[in-house]
Amino acid sequence: MAEVIGVLASVATLTETAAKLSRLIRSMKKAPDEILALNNEVTDLTILLTRIKDTQAEHPHSLAHILPTLRNLEKSIASLKEVVTRFDGRGTSGLRRFKWTTERDKINRLKEDLRERRVQLDMLLAMTNFWFVRKAFTFSFSVSRLGDPTLTITARNILPSYSEPFLAIERGDTLRILEMLRERSLHPNSIDGVFGRTLLHAAVVSYQVEICELLIQAGADPTLESKPGSSAADQAWDFIFSAPQPDQILKDLARPFARYGDPDSRQLTTLHRLVLGLTSGDVRERTGIAASEIEVPDVWGRTSLWWACRRGDLKATVTLLAQGANPNVDDKEGITPLLAALSSYSSKGYSHSALLLIFQNLLQYGANLNARSKHGWGAAHFASRCEGTGFLELFLSREPNLDIKSGDTNGMTPLHCATSAGNVAVANFLILQRHATTQP
């Protein structure tokens, strides 16, 4: 498989070209839309090639079928390098922007070509992933009354995450989903080709309650787990529990999942219920909480402190820490209380100032800033998706050696997180920090 390794050397060329592209964007006062779209495509492609490289390392003989597409991609990357290098020299911001504008058609064709190669590789890689072989096919064996054995194989479709069904769910097009289900062109338990999310996962994330109900009625299984290990039902209840003041949409989201993991089945202690607002009372009124109670996890492996941080509840967090709660007890996905608070920042009702105080208290009681989830996300990854640089600045002031460069299990770095979230200030901050750490 030396040929695959040779083709994947293009990762270095793509990384170098991406750096030039980033410098070019920074040098322009207002970069044209074409160059911004091309930059996004290059970022996505870099992540995908890193995943392919990791797959090749784990399964050296599994990638022969993607060689033709990789060779074509190699040519596309060479064309990209040629175009970017031509505009990487000196010149005024206006002149560079004019040059890019004059070659708009060529740049758009190159972007579409890169996207097409990425889509092809994404699907081919999904079929290589042994996890999908287990999840996409289910087997059942039965014996008739006459003793005849029958083996039944049920296959679920593997779809790109940007395919029509997932896009229809994202925009809330219930009629289109209903139409595809009636035509039987869509399996209700179809999964995406990257993280193994079902259509129901996508509906939960998009808060599409009607589509959730429709898919379940059509036979979607709310208990099927994605590659990271959580089901759509788990995700729905996670959203409901995480909101400090659930709005009507979240209350409605509980309806289709009432039979799949309601609060009574989550192994919640009295302390959990107080923090989650399922029981009247105030955690601050509880004094002398026993260590055996304060560290009891629920079915997800989450302590009361974990939930207080996830909900952005400063008062409960301070109370539990003062009574001996361990700030480093993670859940089944490796998410610590600090990471839980970071992951919830973009939700409604969370105060930036309150979360900043939560982080300060967690760090005062020994929270580990270098902890990572099972999928490789650390504090820098989560903080890079948050608006503003305040959280990152706090973390780096406490831990100057905080890793802001390494990727997760899919190769996604904090810089990737910032750019995908559109956080320009955070992306520039990370670039400056990374540059500073490489100076002699």
C-alpha positions in Angstrom: 0.0 0.0 0.0 3.0 2.3 -0.5 1.2 3.9 -3.4 -1.6 5.1 -1.0 1.0 6.6 1.3 2.6 8.3 -1.6 -0.7 9.9 -2.7 -1.4 10.9 0.9 1.8 12.9 0.9 -0.5 15.5 -0.8 -1.7 16.3 2.8 1.6 18.3 3.3 1.0 20.2 0.0 -2.6 20.9 1.0 -1.5 22.1 4.4 1.1 24.4 2.9 -1.4 25.8 0.4 -4.0 26.3 3.1 -1.5 28.4 5.1 -0.9 30.6 2.0 -4.6 30.9 1.5 -5.1 32.1 5.1 -2.3 34.7 4.7 -3.9 35.9 1.5 -7.3 36.3 3.2 -5.7 38.2 6.1 -3.9 40.5 3.7 -7.2 41.6 2.1 -9.5 44.1 3.9 -12.5 42.3 2.5 -11.8 39.0 0.8 -14.1 38.0 -2.1 -16.7 35.3 -1.4 -15.0 33.0 -3.8 -11.8 32.8 -1.8 -13.7 32.4 1.5 -15.7 29.5 0.0 -12.5 27.9 -1.4 -10.8 28.2 2.1 -13.8 26.4 3.7 -13.5 23.6 1.1 -9.7 23.3 1.7 -10.3 23.0 5.5 -12.9 20.2 5.0 -10.6 18.4 2.6 -7.7 18.6 5.0 -9.8 17.0 7.8 -10.9 14.2 5.4 -7.4 13.4 4.2 -6.2 13.2 7.8 -9.0 10.6 8.5 -7.9 8.7 5.4 -4.3 8.7 6.6 -5.4 7.4 10.0 -7.5 4.7 8.4 -4.6 3.6 6.3 -2.4 3.3 9.4 -5.0 1.1 11.2 -6.0 -1.0 8.1 -3.1 -0.9 5.6 -4.9 -3.0 3.0 -8.3 -1.5 3.0 -7.9 1.6 0.8 -7.0 0.1 -2.6 -10.4 0.9 -4.0 -10.0 4.7 -3.4 -6.7 5.0 -5.3 -8.2 6.4 -8.6 -10.0 9.1 -6.7 -6.9 10.0 -4.7 -4.9 10.3 -7.9 -7.5 12.7 -9.3 -7.4 14.6 -6.1 -3.7 14.9 -6.3 -4.0 16.7 -9.6 -6.7 19.0 -8.2 -4.4 19.9 -5.3 -1.6 20.7 -7.7 -3.9 23.1 -9.6 -5.0 24.7 -6.3 -1.3 25.3 -5.3 -0.6 26.9 -8.6 -3.5 29.3 -8.3 -2.8 30.3 -4.7 1.0 30.7 -5.2 0.4 33.0 -8.2 -1.4 35.5 -5.8 0.8 35.0 -2.8 3.4 37.6 -3.7 3.5 41.2 -2.8 0.8 43.7 -3.8 -1.8 45.9 -2.4 -5.0 44.5 -0.9 -7.1 46.0 -3.7 -4.8 44.6 -6.4 -5.0 41.1 -5.0 -8.7 41.3 -4.6 -9.0 42.5 -8.3 -6.8 39.6 -9.5 -9.0 37.1 -7.7 -12.2 38.7 -9.1 -10.9 38.4 -12.7 -10.4 34.7 -12.2 -13.7 34.1 -10.4 -14.9 31.4 -12.9 -11.7 29.4 -12.7 -11.7 29.6 -8.8 -15.3 28.4 -8.7 -14.5 25.5 -11.0 -11.6 24.6 -8.8 -13.7 24.8 -5.7 -16.4 22.6 -7.2 -13.8 20.1 -8.4 -12.3 19.8 -4.9 -15.8 19.4 -3.5 -16.6 16.6 -5.9 -13.4 14.7 -5.0 -14.1 15.2 -1.3 -17.7 13.8 -1.6 -16.4 10.8 -3.5 -13.7 10.1 -0.9 -16.1 10.6 1.9 -18.5 7.9 0.7 -15.7 5.5 -0.2 -14.2 6.0 3.2 -17.5 5.3 4.9 -17.7 1.9 3.1 -14.2 1.1 4.4 -15.1 1.9 8.0 -15.7 -1.4 9.8 -17.9 0.2 12.4 -20.4 1.0 9.6 -20.4 -2.6 8.4 -21.6 -3.6 11.9 -24.2 -0.8 12.2 -25.5 -0.7 8.6 -26.5 -4.4 8.6 -28.5 -6.4 11.1 -28.8 -10.1 11.0 -31.6 -12.4 12.5 -31.9 -16.1 12.4 -35.1 -18.1 12.7 -36.4 -21.6 12.2 -39.8 -22.4 10.7 -42.3 -25.0 12.1 -40.9 -27.5 9.6 -37.4 -26.9 10.8 -36.2 -24.8 7.8 -33.6 -22.2 8.8 -34.0 -18.6 7.6 -31.3 -15.9 7.7 -32.7 -12.3 7.4 -30.4 -9.4 6.6 -31.7 -5.9 7.0 -29.6 -3.1 5.4 -29.8 0.6 6.3 -28.8 3.2 3.8 -25.5 5.1 4.4 -25.9 8.7 3.2 -23.6 11.7 2.9 -24.3 14.2 5.8 -25.1 16.8 3.1 -27.6 14.6 1.1 -31.2 15.6 0.5 -32.8 13.9 3.5 -30.4 15.5 6.0 -30.7 18.9 4.4 -34.5 18.6 4.4 -34.5 17.8 8.1 -32.2 20.7 8.8 -34.6 23.2 7.1 -37.6 21.5 8.7 -39.2 20.2 5.4 -41.6 17.7 7.0 -43.5 17.2 3.7 -40.4 16.3 1.8 -39.4 13.7 4.4 -42.9 12.3 4.4 -42.8 12.1 0.6 -39.5 10.2 0.5 -40.8 7.8 3.2 -44.0 7.1 1.2 -41.9 6.5 -2.0 -39.7 4.2 0.0 -36.7 6.0 -1.3 -35.7 6.7 2.3 -35.1 4.2 5.1 -36.1 5.7 8.5 -33.0 4.4 10.1 -30.5 5.7 7.4 -27.2 6.9 8.8 -24.6 9.4 7.7 -21.3 8.3 6.3 -19.1 10.1 8.8 -20.4 9.8 12.4 -23.1 7.2 11.9 -25.9 9.6 13.0 -29.4 8.5 12.1 -32.0 10.8 10.6 -33.5 10.9 14.0 -30.2 12.3 15.5 -30.3 15.0 12.8 -33.9 15.9 13.6 -33.2 16.2 17.4 -30.1 18.4 16.8 -32.3 20.7 14.5 -35.1 20.7 17.1 -37.6 19.4 14.5 -40.2 17.8 16.7 -42.7 17.0 13.9 -40.0 15.2 11.9 -38.9 13.2 15.0 -42.5 12.0 15.5 -42.8 11.2 11.8 -39.6 9.2 11.7 -40.6 7.2 14.8 -44.0 6.4 13.4 -42.2 5.2 10.2 -40.1 2.8 12.2 -37.0 4.8 13.2 -35.4 3.4 16.3 -34.6 6.1 18.9 -32.1 3.8 20.7 -29.7 3.3 17.8 -26.3 4.7 18.7 -24.1 6.9 16.5 -20.4 6.2 16.2 -19.6 8.4 19.3 -22.0 6.1 21.3 -25.1 8.2 21.9 -28.6 7.5 20.7 -31.1 10.1 19.4 -33.2 9.6 22.7 -30.0 10.2 24.7 -29.4 13.4 22.8 -32.9 14.6 23.1 -33.0 14.2 26.9 -29.5 15.7 27.1 -30.8 18.9 25.4 -33.9 19.0 27.7 -31.9 18.5 30.9 -29.1 21.0 29.8 -31.4 24.0 29.4 -31.6 26.2 32.6 -35.1 27.3 31.4 -36.5 24.9 28.8 -38.5 26.7 26.1 -41.6 25.3 24.5 -39.6 23.6 21.7 -37.6 21.6 24.3 -40.7 20.7 26.2 -42.3 19.5 23.0 -39.1 17.5 22.2 -39.8 15.4 25.3 -43.1 14.1 23.8 -41.8 11.7 21.1 -39.1 10.4 23.4 -41.2 9.9 26.5 -40.9 6.1 26.2 -37.2 6.1 25.6 -35.2 7.3 28.6 -37.5 9.6 30.7 -36.0 11.0 34.0 -37.1 7.9 36.0 -34.9 5.6 34.0 -31.8 7.8 34.3 -30.7 6.7 37.8 -31.0 10.3 39.1 -30.2 10.9 42.8 -32.1 13.5 44.9 -29.1 15.8 44.3 -29.3 15.3 40.6 -33.0 16.2 40.6 -32.4 19.4 42.6 -29.7 20.5 40.1 -31.9 19.6 37.1 -34.9 21.4 38.6 -37.0 18.2 38.6 -37.5 18.6 42.4 -38.4 21.8 44.2 -35.7 23.2 46.4 -32.3 24.8 46.3 -28.9 23.0 46.3 -27.5 25.7 48.5 -29.9 24.7 51.3 -28.3 21.2 51.4 -25.4 21.2 53.9 -23.0 18.4 54.8 -23.7 16.4 51.6 -21.9 13.0 52.0 -19.1 12.3 49.5 -20.9 9.0 48.7 -23.9 11.1 47.4 -22.1 14.0 45.7 -20.1 11.7 43.4 -22.9 9.3 42.4 -23.2 9.3 38.6 -26.4 8.9 36.6 -26.8 6.5 33.7 -24.6 8.7 31.5 -21.9 8.8 34.1 -22.6 12.4 35.0 -22.4 13.7 38.5 -24.5 16.5 40.0 -21.5 18.9 39.5 -21.3 17.9 35.8 -25.0 18.9 35.3 -24.6 22.1 37.2 -21.7 23.1 34.9 -23.6 22.0 31.8 -26.6 24.1 32.8 -24.4 27.2 33.5 -25.6 27.1 37.1 -23.0 29.2 39.0 -24.6 29.0 42.4 -25.0 25.2 42.3 -21.4 24.8 40.9 -19.9 26.9 43.7 -22.0 25.0 46.4 -21.0 21.6 45.2 -17.3 22.4 44.8 -17.2 23.9 48.3 -18.7 20.6 49.6 -16.0 18.4 48.0 -17.3 17.6 44.5 -14.5 16.4 42.2 -14.1 18.8 39.2 -12.5 16.0 37.1 -15.1 13.2 37.1 -15.9 12.7 33.4 -18.9 11.1 31.9 -19.0 8.0 29.6 -17.8 10.1 26.6 -14.9 11.6 28.6 -16.5 15.0 29.0 -15.4 16.7 32.3 -17.5 19.3 34.0 -15.4 22.1 32.5 -15.8 20.7 29.0 -19.5 20.3 29.7 -19.9 23.9 30.5 -17.9 24.9 27.3 -20.0 22.6 25.1 -23.3 24.3 26.3 -22.2 27.9 25.8 -24.0 28.3 22.4 -27.3 27.3 23.9 -30.1 29.8 24.9 -30.0 31.4 28.3 -26.3 31.0 29.1 -24.4 34.0 30.5 -20.8 34.6 29.3 -19.9 36.2 32.6 -21.5 33.4 34.7 -19.6 30.7 32.7 -16.3 32.6 33.1 -16.9 32.5 36.9 -17.7 28.8 36.7 -14.4 28.2 34.9 -12.5 30.2 37.5 -14.0 28.2 40.3 -13.4 24.9 38.6 -9.7 25.8 38.0 -9.4 27.0 41.6 -10.5 23.5 42.8 -8.1 21.7 40.5 -9.9 21.2 37.2 -7.6 19.6 34.6 -7.3 21.9 31.5 -5.5 19.2 29.6 -8.4 16.6 29.8 -9.8 15.4 26.5 -13.0 13.5 25.6 -12.8 10.0 24.1 -13.0 11.6 20.7 -10.0 13.9 21.3 -11.8 17.2 22.0 -10.1 19.3 24.7 -10.7 22.7 26.2 -9.2 24.5 23.3 -11.5 22.7 20.8 -14.7 23.7 22.7 -13.5 27.2 23.5 -12.7 27.8 19.8 -16.4 27.4 19.0 -17.4 30.0 21.6 -17.7 33.6 20.5 -14.8 35.8 21.6 -11.3 34.9 22.9 -12.0 35.4 26.6 -12.2 31.7 27.5 -9.1 30.8 25.6 -7.2 33.7 27.2 -8.2 32.5 30.7 -7.1 28.9 30.0 -3.8 30.0 28.5 -3.1 32.3 31.5 -3.6 29.3 33.8 -1.9 26.7 31.5 0.6 28.3 29.1 1.4 24.9 27.6 -2.2 24.2 26.8 -2.3 22.2 23.5 -4.0 24.4 20.9 -2.5 22.6 17.9 -3.4 18.9 18.1 -6.4 17.4 16.2 -9.1 15.2 17.5 -9.6 11.6 16.4 -10.7 12.9 13.0 -7.8 15.4 12.7 -9.9 18.4 13.6 -7.8 21.1 15.4 -9.0 24.0 17.5 -8.3 26.2 14.4 -10.6 24.1 12.3 -13.3 24.5 15.0 -13.0 28.2 15.0 -13.2 28.5 11.2 -16.1 26.1 10.9 -18.0 28.2 13.5 -17.1 31.4 11.7 -15.2 32.8 14.7 -12.7 35.0 12.8 -11.3 36.7 16.0 -10.7 33.3 17.6 -9.1 32.0 14.4 -6.7 34.9 14.3 -5.9 34.6 18.0 -5.0 30.9 17.5 -2.9 31.7 14.5 -1.0 34.3 16.5 -0.6 32.0 19.5 0.7 29.1 17.3 3.1 31.5 15.6 4.4 32.8 18.9 5.1 29.3 20.3 7.3 28.5 17.2 9.5 31.5 17.6 13.1 30.8 18.9 
